[in-house]
Amino acid sequence: MYPNDNYVGQLALQVLEGTQLLDVYRRAKQLGENMTREIVTPNERIFYANLRFFPEIGWIVVMHDITPFKEMDKLKSELVATVSHDLKQPLSVMNGISNL
């Protein structure tokens, strides 16, 4: 996800420096609320991040890679736009003929 693959022994704030996740974490901590956000990583992957606070443990962040779902949604939108555009002309002609 980030340039350095070995995060053992590093502070979370150092690892997350300059990322959207750090901003979301700071906001959740400041408000004292659980948060859910979409995070875009530097390599343009999209993650659904869920930040929750547990008094016994601390903050837990669970992230799900939703990039394939976003790509599929984009393809679906393009397909619908193309199909609706391609059907517009024949339907207009049929509508014109039926009005005559």
C-alpha positions as CSV (number, residue, x, y, z in Angstrom):
1,M,0.0,0.0,0.0
2,Y,2.8,2.4,0.9
3,P,6.5,2.6,-0.2
4,N,7.9,0.8,2.9
5,D,6.5,-2.7,3.2
6,N,8.0,-3.3,6.7
7,Y,6.0,-1.4,9.3
8,V,7.1,-3.5,12.3
9,G,8.2,-1.2,15.2
10,Q,7.0,2.0,13.5
11,L,4.4,4.3,15.0
12,A,1.1,4.3,13.2
13,L,1.3,8.1,12.9
14,Q,4.7,7.7,11.0
15,V,3.3,5.0,8.7
16,L,0.2,7.0,7.9
17,E,1.8,10.4,7.5
18,G,0.5,12.2,4.4
19,T,-2.4,9.8,3.8
20,Q,-6.2,10.4,3.9
21,L,-6.5,7.7,6.6
22,L,-4.4,9.8,9.0
23,D,-6.8,12.8,8.5
24,V,-9.8,10.6,9.1
25,Y,-8.2,9.1,12.2
26,R,-7.4,12.5,13.6
27,R,-10.9,13.7,13.0
28,A,-12.5,10.6,14.6
29,K,-10.2,11.0,17.6
30,Q,-10.9,14.7,17.9
31,L,-14.7,14.2,17.8
32,G,-14.6,11.0,19.8
33,E,-16.8,9.3,17.2
34,N,-16.6,6.1,15.1
35,M,-16.2,6.9,11.5
36,T,-16.6,5.3,8.1
37,R,-15.0,6.8,5.0
38,E,-13.8,6.0,1.5
39,I,-10.0,6.3,1.3
40,V,-8.1,6.7,-1.9
41,T,-4.5,5.5,-1.6
42,P,-1.5,6.9,-3.5
43,N,-1.7,3.9,-5.9
44,E,-5.3,4.9,-6.6
45,R,-6.9,1.9,-4.8
46,I,-10.2,2.7,-3.1
47,F,-10.8,1.4,0.4
48,Y,-13.8,1.5,2.7
49,A,-12.3,2.4,6.1
50,N,-14.2,1.8,9.3
51,L,-12.6,3.4,12.4
52,R,-14.0,2.3,15.8
53,F,-12.9,3.0,19.4
54,F,-12.9,0.3,22.0
55,P,-12.1,1.5,25.5
56,E,-10.2,-1.8,26.4
57,I,-8.1,-1.8,23.2
58,G,-8.0,1.6,21.5
59,W,-8.7,2.5,17.9
60,I,-9.3,-0.3,15.4
61,V,-9.2,0.4,11.7
62,V,-10.7,-2.2,9.3
63,M,-10.3,-1.5,5.6
64,H,-11.9,-3.3,2.7
65,D,-10.7,-2.8,-0.9
66,I,-13.7,-1.7,-2.9
67,T,-11.7,-0.8,-6.1
68,P,-13.3,-3.6,-8.2
69,F,-16.8,-2.6,-7.1
70,K,-16.1,1.1,-8.0
71,E,-14.7,0.0,-11.4
72,M,-17.8,-2.2,-12.0
73,D,-20.1,0.6,-11.1
74,K,-18.3,2.9,-13.6
75,L,-18.7,0.3,-16.3
76,K,-22.4,-0.1,-15.5
77,S,-23.0,3.6,-15.7
78,E,-21.1,3.8,-19.1
79,L,-23.2,0.9,-20.4
80,V,-26.5,2.5,-19.3
81,A,-25.5,5.8,-20.9
82,T,-24.5,4.1,-24.2
83,V,-27.6,1.9,-24.4
84,S,-29.9,4.9,-23.6
85,H,-28.1,7.0,-26.3
86,D,-28.3,4.2,-28.8
87,L,-32.1,3.6,-28.2
88,K,-32.9,7.3,-28.3
89,Q,-32.9,7.5,-32.1
90,P,-35.0,4.5,-33.0
91,L,-37.5,5.4,-30.3
92,S,-37.8,8.9,-31.5
93,V,-38.5,7.6,-35.0
94,M,-41.2,5.2,-33.8
95,N,-42.7,8.0,-31.7
96,G,-42.8,10.3,-34.7
97,I,-44.4,7.7,-36.9
98,S,-47.0,6.9,-34.2
99,N,-47.9,10.6,-34.0
100,L,-48.6,10.7,-37.7
